[in-house]
Amino acid sequence: MVTKDYAKDGITVHWDSDRCIHTGVCLRASPGVFDVRRRPWIDLEAGSVQEIADAVARCPSGALRFTSDVVSERLPERTEMHPVRGGPMVVRGPIEIRDANGDVVCIETRATLCRCGNSGNQPFCDNSHRKAGFEEPELRAPAPAEAPDEICATQPGFEED
Protein backbone atom coordinates (compact mmCIF):
# COMPACT_ATOMS: atom_id res chain seq x y z
CA MET A 1 0.00 0.00 0.00
CA VAL A 2 1.45 3.35 -1.07
CA THR A 3 0.09 6.19 1.04
CA LYS A 4 0.93 9.85 1.23
CA ASP A 5 -0.23 12.37 3.80
CA TYR A 6 -0.89 16.05 3.15
CA ALA A 7 -1.38 18.30 6.18
CA LYS A 8 -2.29 21.81 7.20
CA ASP A 9 -3.70 23.23 10.42
CA GLY A 10 -6.92 21.42 11.24
CA ILE A 11 -6.80 18.57 8.69
CA THR A 12 -4.58 15.84 7.28
CA VAL A 13 -5.57 14.17 4.01
CA HIS A 14 -4.40 10.58 3.52
CA TRP A 15 -4.14 9.27 -0.06
CA ASP A 16 -3.78 5.54 -0.77
CA SER A 17 -2.73 5.22 -4.41
CA ASP A 18 -3.54 1.49 -4.44
CA ARG A 19 -7.19 2.21 -3.69
CA CYS A 20 -7.63 5.13 -6.12
CA ILE A 21 -9.70 4.23 -9.18
CA HIS A 22 -9.43 7.70 -10.72
CA THR A 23 -13.11 8.64 -10.81
CA GLY A 24 -12.18 12.32 -10.61
CA VAL A 25 -14.80 13.03 -7.95
CA CYS A 26 -12.26 14.96 -5.86
CA LEU A 27 -11.16 17.01 -8.90
CA ARG A 28 -14.73 18.08 -9.61
CA ALA A 29 -15.57 18.65 -5.94
CA SER A 30 -12.63 20.96 -5.27
CA PRO A 31 -10.53 21.71 -8.37
CA GLY A 32 -8.33 24.21 -6.53
CA VAL A 33 -7.28 21.64 -3.96
CA PHE A 34 -7.04 18.57 -6.23
CA ASP A 35 -5.27 18.93 -9.59
CA VAL A 36 -3.47 15.99 -11.23
CA ARG A 37 -1.56 18.32 -13.58
CA ARG A 38 0.58 19.74 -10.77
CA ARG A 39 2.96 18.30 -8.19
CA PRO A 40 2.06 17.84 -5.48
CA TRP A 41 -1.41 17.16 -6.82
CA ILE A 42 -3.07 18.06 -3.50
CA ASP A 43 -2.74 21.68 -2.31
CA LEU A 44 -4.53 22.04 1.02
CA GLU A 45 -3.83 25.77 1.12
CA ALA A 46 -6.26 26.19 -1.80
CA GLY A 47 -9.35 25.33 0.26
CA SER A 48 -10.96 25.59 3.65
CA VAL A 49 -10.86 22.66 6.07
CA GLN A 50 -14.60 22.11 5.52
CA GLU A 51 -14.28 22.23 1.69
CA ILE A 52 -11.43 19.72 1.79
CA ALA A 53 -13.29 17.39 4.17
CA ASP A 54 -16.43 17.52 2.01
CA ALA A 55 -14.46 16.71 -1.16
CA VAL A 56 -12.55 13.85 0.49
CA ALA A 57 -15.76 12.38 1.91
CA ARG A 58 -17.14 12.10 -1.64
CA CYS A 59 -14.29 9.79 -2.75
CA PRO A 60 -16.10 6.53 -3.54
CA SER A 61 -13.11 4.23 -3.12
CA GLY A 62 -11.83 5.46 0.22
CA ALA A 63 -8.48 6.22 -1.42
CA LEU A 64 -8.82 9.68 0.07
CA ARG A 65 -9.48 9.89 3.80
CA PHE A 66 -8.92 12.59 6.36
CA THR A 67 -8.25 13.09 10.02
CA SER A 68 -9.15 16.35 11.67
CA ASP A 69 -9.63 17.93 15.05
CA VAL A 70 -12.00 20.48 13.48
CA VAL A 71 -14.45 18.51 11.31
CA SER A 72 -15.61 14.91 11.11
CA GLU A 73 -17.01 12.80 8.30
CA ARG A 74 -20.77 12.38 8.35
CA LEU A 75 -21.32 8.65 8.15
CA PRO A 76 -24.44 6.93 6.93
CA GLU A 77 -26.28 5.16 9.73
CA ARG A 78 -26.49 1.98 7.70
CA THR A 79 -24.30 0.35 5.12
CA GLU A 80 -25.38 0.61 1.49
CA MET A 81 -24.02 -1.19 -1.56
CA HIS A 82 -24.55 0.04 -5.11
CA PRO A 83 -23.25 -1.79 -8.19
CA VAL A 84 -21.79 0.41 -10.92
CA ARG A 85 -22.87 -0.90 -14.33
CA GLY A 86 -19.87 -2.73 -15.78
CA GLY A 87 -17.74 -1.75 -12.78
CA PRO A 88 -17.24 -2.12 -9.06
CA MET A 89 -19.59 -2.40 -6.11
CA VAL A 90 -19.59 0.92 -4.25
CA VAL A 91 -20.01 0.44 -0.50
CA ARG A 92 -20.73 3.29 1.93
CA GLY A 93 -21.26 3.11 5.65
CA PRO A 94 -19.64 1.16 8.44
CA ILE A 95 -17.98 -1.90 6.89
CA GLU A 96 -15.52 -4.54 7.99
CA ILE A 97 -13.80 -6.24 5.07
CA ARG A 98 -12.47 -9.75 5.71
CA ASP A 99 -10.35 -12.11 3.63
CA ALA A 100 -11.16 -15.75 2.82
CA ASN A 101 -9.73 -16.84 6.19
CA GLY A 102 -12.04 -14.47 8.05
CA ASP A 103 -9.21 -12.10 8.99
CA VAL A 104 -10.04 -8.39 8.95
CA VAL A 105 -8.43 -6.65 5.98
CA CYS A 106 -9.71 -3.23 6.97
CA ILE A 107 -12.45 -1.37 8.75
CA GLU A 108 -13.80 1.31 6.45
CA THR A 109 -16.58 3.73 5.65
CA ARG A 110 -16.12 3.74 1.85
CA ALA A 111 -14.83 1.20 -0.63
CA THR A 112 -15.13 0.12 -4.24
CA LEU A 113 -15.05 -3.66 -4.39
CA CYS A 114 -14.09 -5.67 -7.47
CA ARG A 115 -16.93 -7.51 -9.22
CA CYS A 116 -15.07 -8.65 -12.34
CA GLY A 117 -12.55 -10.87 -10.53
CA ASN A 118 -9.57 -9.37 -12.39
CA SER A 119 -8.33 -6.81 -9.87
CA GLY A 120 -4.74 -7.16 -8.76
CA ASN A 121 -5.75 -5.46 -5.52
CA GLN A 122 -8.51 -7.81 -4.33
CA PRO A 123 -11.00 -7.30 -2.85
CA PHE A 124 -10.74 -3.70 -4.06
CA CYS A 125 -11.35 -2.49 -7.60
CA ASP A 126 -8.32 -1.35 -9.60
CA ASN A 127 -10.21 -0.66 -12.85
CA SER A 128 -9.24 -4.02 -14.38
CA HIS A 129 -12.87 -4.36 -15.47
CA ARG A 130 -12.16 -1.82 -18.22
CA LYS A 131 -9.42 -3.89 -19.86
CA ALA A 132 -11.25 -7.17 -19.23
CA GLY A 133 -14.44 -5.98 -20.92
CA PHE A 134 -16.48 -6.87 -17.84
CA GLU A 135 -20.11 -7.41 -18.78
CA GLU A 136 -22.81 -6.60 -16.30
CA PRO A 137 -24.39 -9.74 -14.92
CA GLU A 138 -28.13 -9.81 -14.53
CA LEU A 139 -28.79 -8.60 -11.01
CA ARG A 140 -31.29 -10.53 -8.94
CA ALA A 141 -32.37 -10.30 -5.35
CA PRO A 142 -30.51 -12.90 -3.27
CA ALA A 143 -32.41 -15.71 -1.62
CA PRO A 144 -32.92 -15.16 2.10
CA ALA A 145 -30.22 -16.81 4.22
CA GLU A 146 -29.45 -16.98 7.90
CA ALA A 147 -25.69 -17.61 7.76
CA PRO A 148 -22.76 -17.50 5.30
CA ASP A 149 -22.89 -21.32 4.98
CA GLU A 150 -26.40 -20.97 3.60
CA ILE A 151 -25.22 -18.40 1.06
CA CYS A 152 -22.14 -20.34 -0.10
CA ALA A 153 -22.76 -23.88 1.03
CA THR A 154 -19.98 -26.41 0.47
CA GLN A 155 -20.72 -28.38 -2.67
CA PRO A 156 -20.47 -32.19 -2.85
CA GLY A 157 -16.91 -33.17 -3.74
CA PHE A 158 -15.50 -29.91 -2.37
CA GLU A 159 -15.73 -30.60 1.34
CA GLU A 160 -13.14 -28.99 3.55
CA ASP A 161 -10.65 -31.30 5.27
C-alpha positions in Angstrom: 0.0 0.0 0.0 1.4 3.3 -1.1 0.1 6.2 1.0 0.9 9.9 1.2 -0.2 12.4 3.8 -0.9 16.1 3.2 -1.4 18.3 6.2 -2.3 21.8 7.2 -3.7 23.2 10.4 -6.9 21.4 11.2 -6.8 18.6 8.7 -4.6 15.8 7.3 -5.6 14.2 4.0 -4.4 10.6 3.5 -4.1 9.3 -0.1 -3.8 5.5 -0.8 -2.7 5.2 -4.4 -3.5 1.5 -4.4 -7.2 2.2 -3.7 -7.6 5.1 -6.1 -9.7 4.2 -9.2 -9.4 7.7 -10.7 -13.1 8.6 -10.8 -12.2 12.3 -10.6 -14.8 13.0 -8.0 -12.3 15.0 -5.9 -11.2 17.0 -8.9 -14.7 18.1 -9.6 -15.6 18.6 -5.9 -12.6 21.0 -5.3 -10.5 21.7 -8.4 -8.3 24.2 -6.5 -7.3 21.6 -4.0 -7.0 18.6 -6.2 -5.3 18.9 -9.6 -3.5 16.0 -11.2 -1.6 18.3 -13.6 0.6 19.7 -10.8 3.0 18.3 -8.2 2.1 17.8 -5.5 -1.4 17.2 -6.8 -3.1 18.1 -3.5 -2.7 21.7 -2.3 -4.5 22.0 1.0 -3.8 25.8 1.1 -6.3 26.2 -1.8 -9.4 25.3 0.3 -11.0 25.6 3.7 -10.9 22.7 6.1 -14.6 22.1 5.5 -14.3 22.2 1.7 -11.4 19.7 1.8 -13.3 17.4 4.2 -16.4 17.5 2.0 -14.5 16.7 -1.2 -12.5 13.9 0.5 -15.8 12.4 1.9 -17.1 12.1 -1.6 -14.3 9.8 -2.7 -16.1 6.5 -3.5 -13.1 4.2 -3.1 -11.8 5.5 0.2 -8.5 6.2 -1.4 -8.8 9.7 0.1 -9.5 9.9 3.8 -8.9 12.6 6.4 -8.3 13.1 10.0 -9.1 16.3 11.7 -9.6 17.9 15.1 -12.0 20.5 13.5 -14.5 18.5 11.3 -15.6 14.9 11.1 -17.0 12.8 8.3 -20.8 12.4 8.4 -21.3 8.7 8.1 -24.4 6.9 6.9 -26.3 5.2 9.7 -26.5 2.0 7.7 -24.3 0.3 5.1 -25.4 0.6 1.5 -24.0 -1.2 -1.6 -24.5 0.0 -5.1 -23.2 -1.8 -8.2 -21.8 0.4 -10.9 -22.9 -0.9 -14.3 -19.9 -2.7 -15.8 -17.7 -1.8 -12.8 -17.2 -2.1 -9.1 -19.6 -2.4 -6.1 -19.6 0.9 -4.2 -20.0 0.4 -0.5 -20.7 3.3 1.9 -21.3 3.1 5.7 -19.6 1.2 8.4 -18.0 -1.9 6.9 -15.5 -4.5 8.0 -13.8 -6.2 5.1 -12.5 -9.8 5.7 -10.3 -12.1 3.6 -11.2 -15.7 2.8 -9.7 -16.8 6.2 -12.0 -14.5 8.0 -9.2 -12.1 9.0 -10.0 -8.4 9.0 -8.4 -6.7 6.0 -9.7 -3.2 7.0 -12.5 -1.4 8.8 -13.8 1.3 6.5 -16.6 3.7 5.6 -16.1 3.7 1.9 -14.8 1.2 -0.6 -15.1 0.1 -4.2 -15.1 -3.7 -4.4 -14.1 -5.7 -7.5 -16.9 -7.5 -9.2 -15.1 -8.7 -12.3 -12.6 -10.9 -10.5 -9.6 -9.4 -12.4 -8.3 -6.8 -9.9 -4.7 -7.2 -8.8 -5.7 -5.5 -5.5 -8.5 -7.8 -4.3 -11.0 -7.3 -2.9 -10.7 -3.7 -4.1 -11.4 -2.5 -7.6 -8.3 -1.4 -9.6 -10.2 -0.7 -12.9 -9.2 -4.0 -14.4 -12.9 -4.4 -15.5 -12.2 -1.8 -18.2 -9.4 -3.9 -19.9 -11.2 -7.2 -19.2 -14.4 -6.0 -20.9 -16.5 -6.9 -17.8 -20.1 -7.4 -18.8 -22.8 -6.6 -16.3 -24.4 -9.7 -14.9 -28.1 -9.8 -14.5 -28.8 -8.6 -11.0 -31.3 -10.5 -8.9 -32.4 -10.3 -5.3 -30.5 -12.9 -3.3 -32.4 -15.7 -1.6 -32.9 -15.2 2.1 -30.2 -16.8 4.2 -29.5 -17.0 7.9 -25.7 -17.6 7.8 -22.8 -17.5 5.3 -22.9 -21.3 5.0 -26.4 -21.0 3.6 -25.2 -18.4 1.1 -22.1 -20.3 -0.1 -22.8 -23.9 1.0 -20.0 -26.4 0.5 -20.7 -28.4 -2.7 -20.5 -32.2 -2.8 -16.9 -33.2 -3.7 -15.5 -29.9 -2.4 -15.7 -30.6 1.3 -13.1 -29.0 3.5 -10.7 -31.3 5.3 
